[in-house]
Amino acid sequence: MTTTDHPTGKRLAALSLAAMGVVFGDIGTSPLYALRECFHGEYGIAVTPENVLGVLSLIFWTLMLVVSFKYLTMVLRADHDGEGGVLALTTLVRPRREHMTRRAWFLVVLGLFAACLLYGDGMITPAISVLSAVEGLGLVTPLFKPYILHITLAILIGLFLLQRHGTARVGTLFGPVILIWMTCLALVGLNQVVRNPGVLAAVFPWHGLHFLLANKLHGFVVLGAVFLVATGAEAIYADLGHFGRRPIRLTWFLVALPALLLNYFGQGAHLLAVPGDSYHPFYAIVPQWGVIPMVALAAMATIVASQAVITGAFSLTSQAVQLGYLPRLRVAHTSASHMGQIYVAPVNWLLMICTVGLVLGFRTSSRLAAAYGVAVTASMLVTATLFYFVMRKRWEWKLPAAILVTGLFFSVDFSFFAANMTKITHGAWFPLVIALLVLGVMLTWERGGEILAERARGLTRPLDEFLSEIEDEPPRRIPGQAVFLTRSHNTVPVAMVQNLRHNKVLHSEVYFLNIRTEQIPRVPNFEKIEVERFGSGIQRIIAHFGYMESPTVEVIFSLCRDKGVDLDIDKASFFLGREKLTVGTSPAMSRWRSNLYLFLSRNGMDVASFFNIPTNQVIEVGARLEI
């Protein structure tokens, strides 16, 4: 699915229903805790009619400006061959490596940092969502209160344990579950709005402005809680490639936005009548007979929201591996029909450990809310920055128009970011630290790969020089097909040089295979393979793949046959370089980064497994390299 498609009829309805579950699960569960945190959280403000209308006005305009205008109207237009998300946005502004400037490098690092923030989000979202849903049991009867943490942990651990089996079977239920959830949000909210229609006056922006001016610093700090209504907006952009613009916009404006607004205004209407219910206004507007069913539905909705965030972390990891920012990791495809259904074990267990630790450490969703928001607002600021360069460089907007749009984005996003920075000492540092650690790993792995390629060039020689030597002094030839994997297309693989030096023979058919990851999501099959024949039975094959694809030798050999290259995977021998890495006396990176690179290299997947090369046909040729 790409954003250039224009689905209609049944296909549009099916995509819209699917988008309901995947795209809007996160933002759709915010009513569980967002309004509560404004009045009953760490910095909760007094429940007065003026404050209630002021907070509701801020919520309304946050959903209008941040979600509806910024993301749904503007940012969704910045697709990269149909794909969305901050990593796709980064590749839009990233020039080719040979044209990389200092400013471009800074923008790439910014984009990577925003992408890394998703890992922190992937730890907090499941914890706060599920915990806030289960806390509703404590409102039914105090007997449940001692078991709230146990039930929450059981749900979360079960969710992470199920990841390796995939969610394809139950994934079809995600859309209907969130649709039912949104319907219930709208109905319970509408019931309260009808009883107190005066709450609708909050749509006028002066109530929000009066709130901020009257409450000064305290009102500004409450903005950090107001922002909780927009968490999940980045996911809307990230899922663009799965559903396209039209189904996402249709679902938001016709279902999600009206349901969320009715529920928030319903909670506000109830607080105007019963200020003492600020400790959990969401469940307070649910009829007594419906609290337990609503808790169960909330638990299901938060599981769906958590699943979407976890899957997003898996997808980001897979893309980072293909782009060369992370070492090779085993990416298991858990569904034959849905290519987005993947599983990355190390990421899953890391998310689970940290999520469980957050629940045990914070113990209540209200405390967890203090750790939520900074990472998301930081990511939104980066998106606004990158979007400016897309408008200027890609779309060629005039400077005043680009500044006007970006200025609006920055004024709103920075206000929320500054308000959330007050939470730093209350746990908001956690996702930032996680993001910085992951960013450090990514930059170290990328730089280490560059250094390794430079060192390897010292052990080989230019391809033209090698071909001339073979022609002038042909070595002994033996029958068979030899495939040499190489990082560079214009130098001889180290494995070839070492093999020829020690064994003094050359196969009758020699193929230099260079697998490249391009700065686009996918490469059409007819453009994937380049073949160049040099004579003497030597050919160079360059295989182009997008960063959302998983290259394997089976696919490459199949596509090569279409180009007239008769490669047989059962008969070919694969020669791979096996570098023994050490940290030299004067390493090109700092010593701790060099050791980190060595650790990552030793624990990453080997080349044969990553590209699905038959292990009994692999010949490894060693070389010693210093980092």
C-alpha positions as CSV (number, residue, x, y, z in Angstrom):
1,M,0.0,0.0,0.0
2,T,1.3,3.4,-0.9
3,T,0.0,6.9,-0.4
4,T,-0.5,7.2,-4.2
5,D,-3.3,4.6,-4.0
6,H,-6.9,5.9,-3.8
7,P,-8.9,3.1,-2.3
8,T,-12.7,3.2,-2.5
9,G,-15.7,1.2,-1.4
10,K,-15.0,-2.1,0.5
11,R,-11.2,-1.7,0.3
12,L,-11.4,1.8,1.8
13,A,-13.7,0.5,4.6
14,A,-11.4,-2.4,5.3
15,L,-8.3,-0.2,5.4
16,S,-10.1,2.4,7.6
17,L,-11.1,-0.3,10.1
18,A,-7.6,-1.8,10.2
19,A,-6.2,1.8,10.7
20,M,-8.5,2.2,13.6
21,G,-6.8,-0.5,15.5
22,V,-3.2,0.1,14.5
23,V,-3.0,3.9,14.1
24,F,-5.3,5.2,16.7
25,G,-4.9,2.7,19.6
26,D,-2.3,4.8,21.4
27,I,-4.0,8.2,21.1
28,G,-7.4,6.5,21.7
29,T,-6.5,5.3,25.2
30,S,-5.4,8.7,26.4
31,P,-8.8,9.6,27.9
32,L,-8.0,7.0,30.6
33,Y,-5.5,9.4,32.3
34,A,-5.0,12.7,30.4
35,L,-7.8,14.8,32.0
36,R,-7.2,13.2,35.4
37,E,-3.6,14.3,35.4
38,C,-4.6,18.0,34.8
39,F,-6.5,18.1,38.1
40,H,-5.3,15.2,40.2
41,G,-1.7,14.6,39.1
42,E,1.6,15.7,40.5
43,Y,0.9,19.3,39.5
44,G,-2.9,19.1,39.4
45,I,-4.9,22.3,39.5
46,A,-8.0,23.1,41.5
47,V,-11.3,21.9,39.9
48,T,-13.2,25.1,39.3
49,P,-15.5,25.9,36.4
50,E,-13.0,28.4,34.9
51,N,-10.2,25.8,35.1
52,V,-12.3,23.0,33.7
53,L,-13.3,25.1,30.7
54,G,-9.7,26.3,30.3
55,V,-8.2,22.8,30.3
56,L,-10.9,21.5,27.9
57,S,-10.2,24.4,25.6
58,L,-6.5,23.6,25.6
59,I,-7.3,19.9,24.9
60,F,-9.6,20.9,22.0
61,W,-7.1,23.1,20.3
62,T,-4.2,20.6,21.0
63,L,-6.2,18.0,19.0
64,M,-7.0,20.6,16.3
65,L,-3.5,22.1,15.9
66,V,-1.1,19.3,16.7
67,V,-3.0,16.2,15.5
68,S,-5.5,17.5,12.9
69,F,-3.6,20.3,11.3
70,K,0.1,19.4,11.8
71,Y,0.0,15.6,11.3
72,L,-3.2,14.8,9.5
73,T,-3.1,17.8,7.1
74,M,0.5,18.7,6.6
75,V,3.1,16.1,7.7
76,L,1.2,13.1,6.1
77,R,2.0,14.8,2.8
78,A,5.7,14.2,3.4
79,D,5.8,10.5,2.4
80,H,9.0,8.8,1.1
81,D,7.8,6.5,-1.7
82,G,4.6,5.9,0.4
83,E,6.3,5.4,3.8
84,G,6.0,7.7,6.7
85,G,7.7,8.1,10.1
86,V,10.6,10.2,11.3
87,L,13.2,7.8,9.8
88,A,11.5,8.2,6.4
89,L,11.5,11.9,6.9
90,T,15.2,11.8,7.7
91,T,16.0,10.0,4.5
92,L,14.1,12.6,2.6
93,V,16.5,15.4,3.8
94,R,19.6,13.2,3.8
95,P,21.9,13.7,0.7
96,R,24.1,11.1,-0.7
97,R,27.2,10.3,1.4
98,E,29.5,12.1,-0.9
99,H,27.4,15.2,-0.6
100,M,27.1,15.1,3.1
101,T,27.6,18.5,4.8
102,R,27.9,19.3,8.4
103,R,24.3,20.6,8.5
104,A,23.0,17.5,6.7
105,W,24.8,15.3,9.2
106,F,23.3,17.3,12.1
107,L,19.8,16.8,10.6
108,V,20.4,13.0,10.2
109,V,21.6,12.8,13.9
110,L,18.5,14.7,14.9
111,G,16.3,12.3,13.0
112,L,18.0,9.3,14.4
113,F,17.5,10.7,17.9
114,A,13.8,11.2,17.3
115,A,13.6,7.6,16.0
116,C,15.4,6.4,19.1
117,L,12.9,8.1,21.3
118,L,10.4,5.4,20.1
119,Y,12.2,2.8,22.2
120,G,11.5,4.8,25.4
121,D,7.9,5.4,24.2
122,G,7.6,1.6,23.6
123,M,8.4,1.0,27.2
124,I,6.2,3.7,28.8
125,T,3.1,3.3,26.6
126,P,2.3,-0.3,27.5
127,A,3.0,0.4,31.2
128,I,0.8,3.5,31.6
129,S,-2.0,2.3,29.3
130,V,-2.5,-1.1,30.8
131,L,-2.0,0.1,34.4
132,S,-4.5,3.0,34.0
133,A,-7.1,0.5,32.6
134,V,-6.6,-2.0,35.4
135,E,-6.8,0.7,38.0
136,G,-10.5,0.9,37.2
137,L,-11.0,-2.3,39.2
138,G,-10.0,-0.5,42.3
139,L,-13.1,1.8,41.8
140,V,-15.4,-1.2,41.7
141,T,-14.3,-2.5,45.1
142,P,-11.3,-1.9,47.3
143,L,-10.8,-5.7,47.3
144,F,-9.1,-5.4,43.9
145,K,-6.6,-2.7,44.9
146,P,-3.9,-5.0,46.3
147,Y,-3.9,-7.0,43.0
148,I,-3.8,-4.2,40.5
149,L,0.0,-4.4,40.0
150,H,-0.2,-8.2,39.7
151,I,-2.9,-8.1,37.1
152,T,-1.1,-5.4,35.1
153,L,2.2,-7.3,35.2
154,A,0.5,-10.5,34.1
155,I,-1.1,-8.8,31.1
156,L,2.1,-7.1,30.1
157,I,4.3,-10.2,30.4
158,G,1.8,-12.3,28.5
159,L,1.8,-9.7,25.7
160,F,5.5,-9.8,25.3
161,L,5.7,-13.6,25.6
162,L,3.2,-13.8,22.7
163,Q,5.2,-11.7,20.4
164,R,7.3,-14.5,19.0
165,H,4.2,-16.3,17.8
166,G,3.0,-13.2,15.9
167,T,-0.3,-11.4,16.1
168,A,-1.7,-12.1,12.6
169,R,-4.5,-14.3,13.9
170,V,-5.8,-11.8,16.5
171,G,-4.7,-8.7,14.5
172,T,-8.0,-8.8,12.6
173,L,-9.7,-8.0,15.9
174,F,-7.7,-4.9,16.6
175,G,-9.8,-2.6,14.4
176,P,-13.2,-3.8,15.8
177,V,-11.9,-3.6,19.4
178,I,-10.8,0.0,19.0
179,L,-14.0,0.8,17.0
180,I,-16.1,-0.5,19.9
181,W,-13.9,1.4,22.3
182,M,-14.3,4.7,20.4
183,T,-18.1,4.1,20.3
184,C,-18.2,3.6,24.1
185,L,-16.0,6.7,24.6
186,A,-18.5,8.8,22.5
187,L,-21.6,7.4,24.2
188,V,-20.6,7.9,27.8
189,G,-19.2,11.3,27.0
190,L,-22.3,12.4,25.1
191,N,-24.5,11.4,28.0
192,Q,-22.7,13.9,30.2
193,V,-22.5,16.7,27.6
194,V,-26.3,16.5,27.1
195,R,-26.7,16.9,30.9
196,N,-24.4,20.0,30.9
197,P,-24.2,21.5,27.4
198,G,-22.6,24.6,28.7
199,V,-19.3,22.7,28.7
200,L,-19.2,23.1,24.9
201,A,-18.2,26.7,25.4
202,A,-14.7,25.4,25.8
203,V,-14.3,25.2,22.0
204,F,-13.6,29.0,22.1
205,P,-9.8,29.6,22.5
206,W,-10.1,32.5,25.0
207,H,-11.0,30.0,27.7
208,G,-7.6,28.4,27.3
209,L,-5.8,31.7,27.1
210,H,-7.6,32.9,30.2
211,F,-6.6,29.7,32.0
212,L,-2.9,30.3,31.2
213,L,-2.9,33.9,32.1
214,A,-4.8,33.5,35.3
215,N,-2.8,30.5,36.6
216,K,0.6,31.8,35.4
217,L,3.4,29.3,36.0
218,H,1.0,26.6,37.5
219,G,-1.1,26.8,34.4
220,F,1.9,26.5,32.1
221,V,3.0,23.4,34.0
222,V,-0.4,21.8,33.5
223,L,0.3,22.0,29.8
224,G,2.5,19.0,30.3
225,A,-0.6,17.0,31.4
226,V,-2.7,18.5,28.6
227,F,-0.2,17.2,26.1
228,L,-1.1,13.6,27.0
229,V,-4.1,13.9,24.7
230,A,-1.7,14.1,21.7
231,T,0.6,11.2,22.6
232,G,0.3,8.8,19.7
233,A,0.3,11.5,17.0
234,E,3.7,10.4,15.8
235,A,2.3,6.8,15.3
236,I,-0.2,8.3,12.9
237,Y,2.6,9.4,10.6
238,A,4.7,6.3,11.1
239,D,1.9,4.0,9.9
240,L,1.3,5.9,6.7
241,G,2.9,3.2,4.6
242,H,0.5,0.5,5.8
243,F,-2.8,2.3,5.1
244,G,-2.3,5.5,3.1
245,R,-3.5,9.0,3.7
246,R,-7.1,8.7,2.8
247,P,-8.1,5.9,5.2
248,I,-6.1,7.5,8.1
249,R,-7.7,10.9,7.6
250,L,-11.2,9.4,7.1
251,T,-10.9,7.4,10.3
252,W,-9.6,10.3,12.3
253,F,-12.1,13.0,11.3
254,L,-15.2,10.8,11.2
255,V,-14.6,8.5,14.2
256,A,-11.6,9.0,16.4
257,L,-11.7,12.8,16.8
258,P,-15.4,13.1,17.5
259,A,-15.2,10.2,20.0
260,L,-12.2,11.6,21.8
261,L,-13.7,15.1,22.0
262,L,-17.1,13.9,23.3
263,N,-15.3,11.8,26.0
264,Y,-13.0,14.7,27.1
265,F,-15.9,17.1,27.2
266,G,-18.1,14.5,29.0
267,Q,-15.4,14.1,31.7
268,G,-15.3,17.9,32.0
269,A,-19.1,18.2,32.2
270,H,-19.1,15.7,35.0
271,L,-16.3,17.5,36.9
272,L,-18.4,20.7,36.7
273,A,-21.1,18.9,38.6
274,V,-19.0,16.6,40.8
275,P,-15.5,18.2,41.4
276,G,-14.6,15.5,43.9
277,D,-14.3,12.9,41.1
278,S,-11.1,14.3,39.7
279,Y,-9.2,11.3,40.9
280,H,-10.6,9.2,38.0
281,P,-13.1,11.2,35.9
282,F,-13.0,8.6,33.1
283,Y,-14.6,5.8,35.1
284,A,-16.8,8.3,37.0
285,I,-18.8,9.0,33.8
286,V,-19.4,5.3,33.2
287,P,-22.7,4.0,34.7
288,Q,-22.1,1.8,37.8
289,W,-23.4,-1.3,36.0
290,G,-20.9,-0.8,33.2
291,V,-17.7,-0.2,35.1
292,I,-16.4,-3.8,35.0
293,P,-17.2,-4.3,31.3
294,M,-15.5,-0.9,30.6
295,V,-12.4,-2.0,32.5
296,A,-12.3,-5.2,30.4
297,L,-12.8,-3.2,27.2
298,A,-10.1,-0.7,28.3
299,A,-7.7,-3.5,29.0
300,M,-8.2,-4.9,25.5
301,A,-7.9,-1.4,24.0
302,T,-4.6,-0.7,25.9
303,I,-3.3,-4.1,24.7
304,V,-4.0,-3.1,21.1
305,A,-2.3,0.3,21.7
306,S,0.7,-1.4,23.3
307,Q,1.0,-3.9,20.5
308,A,1.1,-1.1,17.9
309,V,4.0,0.5,19.8
310,I,5.9,-2.8,20.2
311,T,5.5,-3.6,16.5
312,G,6.7,-0.1,15.7
313,A,9.9,-0.7,17.7
314,F,10.5,-4.0,15.8
315,S,10.0,-2.2,12.5
316,L,12.4,0.6,13.4
317,T,15.1,-1.9,14.4
318,S,14.8,-3.7,11.2
319,Q,15.1,-0.5,9.2
320,A,18.1,0.6,11.3
321,V,19.8,-2.7,10.6
322,Q,19.3,-2.3,6.8
323,L,20.5,1.3,6.9
324,G,23.7,0.3,8.7
325,Y,22.9,1.9,12.0
326,L,22.7,-1.4,14.0
327,P,24.5,-4.7,13.8
328,R,22.8,-7.6,11.9
329,L,19.9,-9.0,14.1
330,R,17.6,-11.9,13.4
331,V,14.3,-10.6,12.2
332,A,11.7,-13.3,12.2
333,H,8.7,-12.9,10.0
334,T,5.7,-14.1,11.9
335,S,3.1,-13.9,9.1
336,A,3.3,-15.2,5.5
337,S,0.6,-12.7,4.4
338,H,1.6,-9.5,6.3
339,M,5.2,-8.4,5.7
340,G,4.9,-5.9,8.6
341,Q,4.5,-8.7,11.1
342,I,8.0,-9.2,12.4
343,Y,9.7,-10.2,15.6
344,V,13.1,-9.1,16.9
345,A,13.9,-11.1,20.1
346,P,16.6,-8.8,21.8
347,V,14.3,-5.7,21.4
348,N,11.3,-7.7,22.7
349,W,13.1,-8.8,25.9
350,L,14.6,-5.4,26.5
351,L,11.2,-3.7,26.2
352,M,9.6,-6.3,28.5
353,I,12.3,-5.9,31.2
354,C,12.1,-2.1,31.1
355,T,8.3,-2.0,31.0
356,V,8.0,-4.4,34.0
357,G,10.6,-2.3,35.8
358,L,8.6,0.9,35.1
359,V,5.4,-0.6,36.5
360,L,7.2,-1.9,39.6
361,G,9.1,1.4,40.1
362,F,6.3,3.9,39.6
363,R,3.4,1.6,40.8
364,T,0.6,4.0,39.6
365,S,-0.3,5.4,36.2
366,S,-0.4,8.9,37.7
367,R,3.3,8.6,38.6
368,L,4.1,7.1,35.2
369,A,2.4,10.1,33.6
370,A,5.2,12.2,35.0
371,A,7.7,10.2,32.9
372,Y,5.5,10.5,29.8
373,G,5.5,13.4,27.3
374,V,9.1,14.7,27.1
375,A,10.2,12.1,24.6
376,V,7.1,12.6,22.5
377,T,7.4,16.4,22.4
378,A,11.1,16.2,21.6
379,S,10.2,13.9,18.7
380,M,7.6,16.4,17.5
381,L,10.1,19.2,17.6
382,V,12.5,17.2,15.4
383,T,9.6,16.3,13.0
384,A,8.8,20.1,12.7
385,T,12.5,20.8,12.0
386,L,12.9,18.2,9.3
387,F,9.6,19.1,7.8
388,Y,10.8,22.6,7.3
389,F,13.7,21.3,5.1
390,V,11.3,19.1,3.2
391,M,9.1,22.1,2.4
392,R,12.1,24.2,1.3
393,K,14.3,21.6,-0.5
394,R,11.8,19.0,-1.7
395,W,8.6,21.0,-2.3
396,E,10.5,24.3,-3.1
397,W,8.2,26.4,-0.9
398,K,9.1,30.1,-0.6
399,L,10.8,31.0,2.6
400,P,8.0,33.1,4.2
401,A,5.4,30.3,3.7
402,A,7.8,27.7,5.2
403,I,8.7,29.9,8.1
404,L,5.0,30.6,8.8
405,V,4.0,27.0,8.9
406,T,7.1,25.9,10.9
407,G,6.8,28.8,13.3
408,L,3.2,27.7,14.1
409,F,4.4,24.2,14.7
410,F,7.4,25.3,16.9
411,S,5.3,27.7,19.0
412,V,3.0,24.9,20.0
413,D,5.5,22.1,20.2
414,F,8.1,24.0,22.1
415,S,5.4,25.2,24.7
416,F,4.5,21.6,25.3
417,F,8.2,20.5,25.4
418,A,9.1,23.3,28.0
419,A,6.1,22.4,30.1
420,N,7.1,18.7,30.1
421,M,10.7,19.5,31.0
422,T,9.4,20.3,34.5
423,K,8.9,16.5,34.8
424,I,12.6,15.7,34.3
425,T,13.2,14.9,38.0
426,H,10.0,12.9,38.3
427,G,11.0,10.3,35.7
428,A,10.9,12.1,32.4
429,W,14.7,11.6,32.1
430,F,14.2,7.8,31.6
431,P,13.1,7.8,27.9
432,L,15.7,10.5,27.1
433,V,18.5,8.4,28.5
434,I,17.2,5.3,26.6
435,A,17.2,7.3,23.4
436,L,20.7,8.7,24.0
437,L,22.0,5.2,24.7
438,V,20.5,3.8,21.5
439,L,21.7,6.8,19.5
440,G,25.2,6.2,20.9
441,V,25.1,2.6,19.7
442,M,23.8,3.6,16.3
443,L,26.5,6.2,15.7
444,T,29.2,4.0,17.0
445,W,28.1,1.1,14.7
446,E,27.9,3.4,11.6
447,R,31.3,5.0,12.3
448,G,32.9,1.6,13.1
449,G,31.7,0.2,9.8
450,E,33.3,3.2,7.9
451,I,36.6,2.6,9.7
452,L,36.5,-1.1,9.0
453,A,35.8,-0.5,5.3
454,E,38.9,1.9,5.2
455,R,41.1,-0.7,6.9
456,A,39.8,-3.4,4.5
457,R,40.8,-1.3,1.5
458,G,44.4,-1.5,2.7
459,L,44.2,-5.3,2.2
460,T,42.8,-5.3,-1.3
461,R,43.3,-3.4,-4.6
462,P,41.3,-1.7,-7.3
463,L,39.1,-4.0,-9.5
464,D,40.6,-2.7,-12.8
465,E,44.1,-3.5,-11.7
466,F,43.1,-7.0,-10.6
467,L,41.3,-7.7,-13.9
468,S,44.4,-6.7,-15.9
469,E,46.6,-8.9,-13.8
470,I,44.3,-11.9,-14.3
471,E,44.4,-11.3,-18.1
472,D,48.2,-11.0,-18.2
473,E,49.0,-13.9,-15.8
474,P,45.9,-16.1,-15.7
475,P,45.9,-18.4,-12.6
476,R,44.9,-22.0,-12.6
477,R,41.1,-22.3,-13.1
478,I,38.9,-25.0,-11.6
479,P,35.2,-25.7,-12.5
480,G,32.4,-24.3,-10.4
481,Q,30.7,-21.1,-9.3
482,A,32.3,-18.9,-6.7
483,V,30.4,-16.0,-5.1
484,F,32.4,-13.3,-3.2
485,L,30.4,-10.9,-1.1
486,T,31.9,-7.4,-1.0
487,R,31.2,-4.1,0.6
488,S,32.5,-2.1,-2.3
489,H,31.7,-2.4,-6.0
490,N,35.1,-1.1,-7.3
491,T,37.6,-3.1,-5.2
492,V,38.4,-6.8,-5.0
493,P,36.9,-8.6,-2.0
494,V,39.5,-9.3,0.7
495,A,38.3,-13.0,0.6
496,M,39.2,-13.2,-3.1
497,V,42.7,-11.7,-2.6
498,Q,43.5,-14.0,0.3
499,N,42.1,-17.1,-1.5
500,L,44.1,-16.4,-4.6
501,R,47.2,-15.7,-2.6
502,H,47.1,-18.9,-0.6
503,N,45.3,-21.4,-2.9
504,K,46.6,-20.1,-6.2
505,V,43.3,-21.1,-8.1
506,L,40.3,-19.3,-9.5
507,H,36.9,-20.8,-10.2
508,S,35.7,-20.9,-13.8
509,E,32.8,-18.6,-12.9
510,V,33.4,-15.8,-10.4
511,Y,30.8,-13.4,-9.1
512,F,31.4,-10.3,-7.0
513,L,28.2,-9.7,-5.1
514,N,27.6,-6.2,-3.6
515,I,24.3,-5.9,-1.7
516,R,23.3,-2.3,-1.2
517,T,20.6,-0.7,0.9
518,E,19.2,2.4,-0.8
519,Q,17.7,5.4,0.9
520,I,14.2,4.5,-0.2
521,P,11.8,2.0,1.4
522,R,11.6,-0.4,-1.5
523,V,13.2,-1.0,-4.9
524,P,11.1,-2.5,-7.7
525,N,12.2,-6.0,-8.7
526,F,13.1,-5.0,-12.2
527,E,15.6,-2.4,-10.8
528,K,17.1,-4.5,-8.1
529,I,19.9,-6.2,-10.1
530,E,22.8,-4.7,-12.0
531,V,25.1,-7.2,-13.9
532,E,28.5,-6.3,-15.4
533,R,30.5,-8.9,-17.3
534,F,34.3,-8.4,-17.3
535,G,35.4,-11.4,-19.3
536,S,37.5,-14.3,-18.1
537,G,34.3,-15.7,-16.4
538,I,34.2,-12.8,-13.9
539,Q,31.0,-10.8,-13.3
540,R,29.9,-8.1,-10.9
541,I,26.4,-8.2,-9.5
542,I,25.0,-5.2,-7.6
543,A,21.8,-5.9,-5.7
544,H,19.7,-2.9,-4.7
545,F,17.2,-3.2,-1.8
546,G,15.2,-0.7,0.1
547,Y,15.6,-0.2,3.8
548,M,12.2,-1.9,4.5
549,E,13.2,-5.0,2.6
550,S,15.1,-8.1,3.7
551,P,17.6,-9.3,1.1
552,T,18.3,-13.0,0.8
553,V,20.5,-14.9,-1.7
554,E,17.4,-16.9,-2.9
555,V,15.8,-13.7,-4.0
556,I,19.0,-12.3,-5.5
557,F,19.7,-15.5,-7.5
558,S,16.1,-15.7,-8.7
559,L,16.3,-12.1,-10.0
560,C,19.7,-12.7,-11.5
561,R,18.2,-15.5,-13.7
562,D,15.9,-12.9,-15.2
563,K,19.0,-10.9,-16.2
564,G,20.6,-13.9,-17.9
565,V,22.9,-14.9,-15.1
566,D,22.6,-18.7,-14.5
567,L,23.5,-18.9,-10.8
568,D,22.6,-22.1,-9.0
569,I,22.3,-21.8,-5.2
570,D,22.8,-25.5,-4.7
571,K,26.1,-25.6,-6.6
572,A,27.7,-22.2,-5.8
573,S,30.4,-21.7,-3.2
574,F,30.2,-18.6,-1.1
575,F,33.4,-16.9,0.0
576,L,33.0,-14.6,3.0
577,G,35.6,-12.4,4.7
578,R,35.9,-13.2,8.4
579,E,37.6,-10.2,10.1
580,K,39.4,-10.7,13.4
581,L,38.9,-7.3,15.0
582,T,41.2,-5.7,17.6
583,V,41.5,-2.3,19.2
584,G,44.8,-0.8,18.2
585,T,47.1,1.4,20.2
586,S,45.7,4.5,18.5
587,P,42.1,3.7,17.6
588,A,40.2,5.9,15.2
589,M,37.4,6.2,17.7
590,S,37.6,6.6,21.4
591,R,38.6,3.4,23.2
592,W,35.2,2.8,24.8
593,R,33.5,3.2,21.4
594,S,35.9,0.9,19.8
595,N,35.3,-1.8,22.4
596,L,31.5,-1.2,22.1
597,Y,31.9,-1.8,18.3
598,L,33.8,-5.0,19.0
599,F,31.1,-6.2,21.4
600,L,28.3,-5.4,18.9
601,S,30.2,-7.1,16.1
602,R,30.7,-10.3,18.1
603,N,27.1,-10.5,19.1
604,G,25.5,-9.7,15.8
605,M,24.3,-12.3,13.3
606,D,26.9,-13.7,10.9
607,V,26.6,-12.7,7.2
608,A,25.6,-16.2,6.1
609,S,22.7,-16.4,8.4
610,F,21.6,-12.8,7.7
611,F,21.4,-13.3,4.0
612,N,20.1,-16.9,4.3
613,I,23.2,-18.4,2.7
614,P,23.4,-22.3,3.0
615,T,26.0,-22.8,5.7
616,N,27.5,-26.0,4.2
617,Q,28.5,-24.0,1.1
618,V,30.2,-21.1,3.0
619,I,34.0,-20.8,3.0
620,E,35.3,-18.1,5.4
621,V,38.7,-16.4,4.7
622,G,40.1,-14.6,7.7
623,A,41.9,-11.2,8.0
624,R,43.1,-9.3,11.0
625,L,41.9,-5.7,11.2
626,E,42.4,-2.9,13.8
627,I,39.6,-0.6,14.7
